[in-house]
Amino acid sequence: MADHLRNGPSELAAYWMPFTANRAFKRRPRLITGAKGMHYTTSDGRKVIDATSGLFCVNAGHGREEIVAAIHEAASRLDYAPSFQFAHPQAFELANRLVGIAPLGLDHIFFANSGSEAVDTAIKIALAYHRGRGEGQRTRFIGRERGYHGVGFGGLSVGGIPANRRDFGTLLPGIDHLQSTYDRSHQAFSIGEPEWGRDLANQLEQLIQLHGATNIAAVVVEPVAGSTGCLPPPKGYLERLRAITWSHGILLIFDEVITGFGRLGYTFAAERYGLTPDMITLAKGVTNGAAPLAGTLVSSAIHETIMTGPEHLPELYHGYTCSAHPLSTAAALATLDIYRDEALFEKAAELEEPFADLMMELRSLPIVVDIRPIGMMCGIDIEPSPEGAGVRGYELLERSFHDHDLYVRVTGDTAVIAPPLIATLEDLAIIRDRLVKSLNSLF
């Protein structure tokens, strides 16, 4: 046990870890004590290559001195500023920077602290917008099966991952879900956007016929479903959703908490598909994971509709104590500088093809049943264990970390590879090789 846990495993008991098999973890901990570049340092001194950018957020690599310096300077100058009725200059500077790189027309941003908060913010803004237009009956939301939109009750409601929902009873009323875009029988081992599945977007028309367009507030989707195992959209699917929502006055919200900031070779995935949703949620990569910060980008039409009423009263009764926190905004501004100066999004676009080729080499392993690379992320499905779903996936996680110095995000029986955008071809080859060893150890 590491020096900072001098009393042994009992010191692990107090912390109830999120999205973690707590009992299994505390029997055999995976403790990280440092990070630099492409690697984590473990409590026993090993260097572990980071194949999933932390949790899809450390796009510029670990331990960036520019970000550390910015946070230090901010902490020494202004530790906290209230976000209700007051602000600090960097909040406006960051807002302008983000609006400047967002798809044209998304001209305002509401700051939060996590992707979950950004999604719940988007849901509340959608309701306020329709009420401001005199259409307060638009209260229904449409998500998608296997979608992940955080852990707030709004995000859980539009989300479509059963395990995340099952313990919490009734969530928000008036929620429907589109079918998942993934069908292995038609899409197995596709690179990028699969050819099959565009027509699945037409299910939205069926829901509109069922409920009436004037009762639906918004559709909420991830351009690429990330946490569920990397599910790229079929060709033309997102464009079809945009056309349908636009024609019926329904808002389209892109959850880009994972796909934002270079993961698909663009600042936002919306650019890859040549369309502009009505709102985009962002988090994770905006600070390179160095400090909590999130936001909801909003169109001018939505913003101006809500900017009504007496000027001395808040137009939207919503917010967070640490919205646009000084340390987080400093981290974000430094991170955006790195992305720009090192052209990391462009680099990601250049790496997409060789990354996909390396990942597809795993197709020869008998345990691998599908591979889905897109941009700088890839889902790899493995054959479930006869002992039950997720058993083999957890074993892959453990063996990768303990035996092969590889950190990889595992959900169920799917490994998700999403390396930092600073990765070299050599780094990507090392990830492939260690992943092969880990997978081969399972059978």
N, C-alpha and C positions, 0 to 999 in steps of 0.2 A: 504494500500500500504506500502511496506517495507520502512525503513528509507532511503535507498539509492535511492529511487525514491520520493523525498520529494515533487515534484511538481505534482505528480499524473500521470495519464495516458499519458499526453502530452510528458513525457520523454521517452515513448516507441515508439514514431513516427519515430525517425531518423533511427533506426535499421531495415533494410529490411531483415527479417529472411529467411534463406534457407529452402526449402522444408517444408514450414509452411503456414497454412491458417492464414495470418497475421492479417486480420481484425477480425476474430473470436478470435485469441489469445489475441489481444490487448483489446478486450472487457472483457475477463476473463483470465488474465495471469496465466501461470504456471511457477513460478519463483523458481529457485533452488539456494541456497546460500551456501551450504556445502555438504560434502559427507564423509562417513567413512564406511569401510567394505562393507556390503550389502545394505547400505541405503544412500539416499539423504536426506538433510535437506531443507525444503521449506522456503520461505520468511516469512511464518506465524508460523514457528517453528515446523512443523510436521516432523516425520520420515517416509519416503516413501521407501518401499523396491524396489530395482532395479531388475526388472525381465528381462532386456535386456542388461545388462552390458554396460550401456550408449547407445552407438550405436555399439554394438557387439565388444567393445574394452577393457573394464575394466575387463579382465579375472581374474586378481589377486585381485580383490576387490579395493575399493576406499581408498584413503588417505594412501598409503603405504609409511611409513616413510623412507624406504631404497631408494625409488625413489626420494622422496622430497630431501633427503640429497645429493644424487648424482647430481641432477639438481642444487642445491645451490652451491655445491663445484665447479661444472663446470662453473657456472655463475661468481663466484668470481675469477676463474683462467683464463678463456678464454671465453669472451662473444661471439666472432664471429671469424671465420677464413674463408678466401675466399676458394671457392671450385673449382675455375678455375685456373689451373696450380700450386695450392698450396693445402695443406691439413693439418690436425692435426692427431696425433697418434691414437686417439680413433676411428676415422673413419675406419682405417685399422683393429683395434682390433675388432670392431663390425662386419666388413665384414667377418673376419675369423670365428667369433663365429657363424654367421648365415650360412655361407657355411658349417660349421662343423655339423650343425644339419639339413641341407637340404637333400633332396633325393640325393643319390650318383650320381655324374655327373654334378650337378648344382654347378659349382665351382667359379662363379663370381657374383657380385651383383652391380647394378647401383642404387644409392640412389636418392630418391625423397622425397616429403613431404606429399603426400596424395595418396590414392588408385587410384584416377583419373589420377594423374601424372604417377603413376607406370604403368597403363594400356597403356597410350599414349606412354610411353617410350618403352614398349614391342612391340607395333605396329611399331614404328620407327626402333627399332633394327631388327625386322623381315624383314622390307624392305631393310635395310642396309646389312643384312646378305645375302639375295638372290642376291642383286646387286653385292656384293663381290664375289659371286660364279659364276658370269656371267649369272645370271638368273633374270635380272632386270624386266622382263615382269611379274614376280610373284608379283602382286599388289592387288589381290583380298583377302578379308578377309571374314570369315564365323563366325557369332555369333549364338545366339539362341534366340528364342522368350522368353520373360519374363526374359532375362538375364539383370543384372545390372553391368555395368563396369565403373561407374563414370560419370562425367559431362564434361570432355574434349570432343572435337569433335570426336576424335578417339574412345573413350569409348562409347559415345552416338551412334556412327554409328554401332558398333558391338553389342551394347546393344539392348534389345528388349522389352522395356517398353514404350508403346505408349505415355503415358502422359509426359514422359521425353523428347520426341522427337518432339512433334507436333508443338511447337511454333518456331522451329528453321530452318524450310525449308529444303533445300537440305543439307545433311551431306556429309561424304566422299563417293565418287563413288566406284562402284565395291564391294558392300557389299551384302551378302546373309545371311539368317537366317535359321537354323535348327528349326524344330517344337519343341515346349516346350515338356519336358518329362512328363508333368503332364496330367493325364486324370482321373478325379474323378470317372467316370463310371467303370474303371478298378482298381483303386488304393485307393479308399476311406478307411480311417482309417488304413492305412498300418503303421507298425512300422519299422523304418529303411528303407533300400532300397526295393522298391516295386518289386514284382515278374514280373509284366507286364511292358513292354516298352523297352527291350533291342534292339529290331529290329528298333527302331526309329533312332538309330545311322546309319543305312544303308542309310538314306536320304543323308548322306554325299557323298556316292558313286554316287547318282543321280546328285548332284551338280557338282561333279568332271566330270561326263560324259557331263554335260551341258557346262561347262566352260573350261574343260581341266585341268588336274592336274598341268601342267606347268605354269598356270596362277594364281594359288592360293598360297598365301603366308602363311597363318596360319588360324587355327581354335581357337577361343577364347571362353572358357566356364568357368563358376563356377562349381566346383565339386558338390556342393550343392547350388542351386540358393537361395540366402539369402534374399535380400531386397524385392524381389517380394512376399515373404511369406513362405520361407523354403520349397523348392522342392527337395527332395532327388533324386539321380540318380537311375534309375532301375538297378537291378542286371545285371552286365556285360556290361552296356551301355558305361561307360568310357573306359573300356578295349577295347571295339570294336572301339571307336573313336581313341584310341592310335594305334591300329593295322592298321586302314585305313590310318591315316595320315602318319605313318611310311613308309608304302609301297609306298606312292606317293611323298615322299620328302616334305610333308607339315608340317609346324611347329604346335605343339600343345601347347597352352598357357593356363595354369590354373590360373584363377583369384581367389586367396586364401586370399583376403583382409579380408573376414569374417571367412572363415574356417581355416585359419592358427592359430597356437599357441593354440592348445588344444581343439578347439571347437568340434572336432569330436573324441577326445581321442588320437590324435596323433599331433606331431609338425605341420605336414601338412596333408591335406586330401589325397594327393597323396599316402602317406604311407598306409592309410587305404585300398586303392584299389590296392596296390602292383604294381604301375607303376610310371614312371618318365616322366613328360612332358618336353618340350624343354625350357620352361620358366615358372616361378611362380611369380605372383605379390603378394606383401604382404604390410600390413600397420596395422592400428588399434591396435591389440594386441601386436605388437612388442614393444611398449612403454607403454602398459597398458592404453593407451589413455592420458598419462600425458604430451606428447609433440608431435607435428606433425613429423612423419617420415614414409617413405615408401621405398619400394625397388623392383627391378625386378631381380630375380635370373635367371641366364643364363648359358647354357651349355658351356663347353670348346670349342666345335666345333663351336658354334656361335661366341664366343668371339675371337677365334684365326682367324676366317675368316675375322673379321673386323679389327684386329690388323695389318694393312698393310699401305703402303704409307710412305712418308718421316717421320722420327722419330721426327722432330721438330714440326709437325703439329698434331692437334687433329685427332684421328682416327674416332671419332663420334662427329659431331657438334650438341651437345645436352646437356642440363643440366639445373640446377636451382640454383639461388643465395644461397639458404639455404640447398642445398644437404648436408647430413651428418652434420647438424648443431651441434656444440659442446653440447648444452643443450639436444638436442634430442638423440644424441648418448649416452650420459651419462644416460639418462632415459632408453634407450633400454638395455644397458648393465646391469643396476640394475634390470630391469624387467626379463631378461633372467636368472639372478641369482635366482630370486624368483621362477620362473617356475621350475628350476632345483632342488633347495634346498627343495621345498615343494612338488615336484612330482605332480604338478597340472594337467599335461596332463594325467598321470596315474589315478589320482583321477577322472578326467572327464570320463575316460573309465569305471571306477567302478560305477559311478553314472548314466550311460546311461540307464540301465534297470529300476532302480527305478524311475528315472525321467520320462521315457516313461509311466510307469504304472500310475504315478500320473496324467500326462497330459491326458491319455486315459480315466480317470474317468469322464472327462467333456463330454464324448460321450453321456451321458444320458440327457444332457440339450437339449431341443427341438430347441434352436436357433443355436446349433453347427451342421454344415453340413460336416465338415471333420477335422481330426487331423493328423499331420504328424511329429512325433518325430524322431529325428536322432541325435546321439551324445548328446550334451548339447544345442540343439536348437529344436524348435518345432513351426510349423505353425498351427494356429487354425482358420478355416474359419467359419464365422457366416452368417446366412441368411440375405441378404441385405434388407434394408428398402424399403417399397413401394414408399418412397419419392425419392429414387435414390441410385445408388452405392456410397458407402463410407459414407453415412449419419450415418448409425448405427455404423460403425467403429469409426468415430470421436466421437460419443456419448460414445462409450466404452472407448476411450482414456480419455475423460474428467471425466467420472464418476469414472474410476479407480483411477485417480490422486486425484481428489478433495474429493471424498466420501469414498474411500477404501484404501488410502495410498499405491497405487500400481503404479509404473511406468512400462508401457509396450509399446513397439513399435507397432504401428498400420499402416498398409498399405492397403488402400482401406477398405475392410471388412474382413481383416485378421489380427489377433494378432500374433506377433512373440515373443516367449518366449526364451530367451537365457541368463540365469543367470550367474553371475560370477562363476568361477570354484572353488572358496572357499566355495560355498554354502554347507550347511549341509542338511540332509534329513528334518530337522525341517524347514529350510528356504524354501525348495522346497514345503513342505506342506502348509506353510503360503502363498506362491505365488498361489498355487492351490486354497486355500480357498478364498483368496481375489478376484481371478479371477472369481470364481463361483458367488460370491456376485455381482461383476460388471456385469457379463453376465445376471444373474437373474434380475437385475434392468432394463434391456432393454425391458422386455416384461411383 
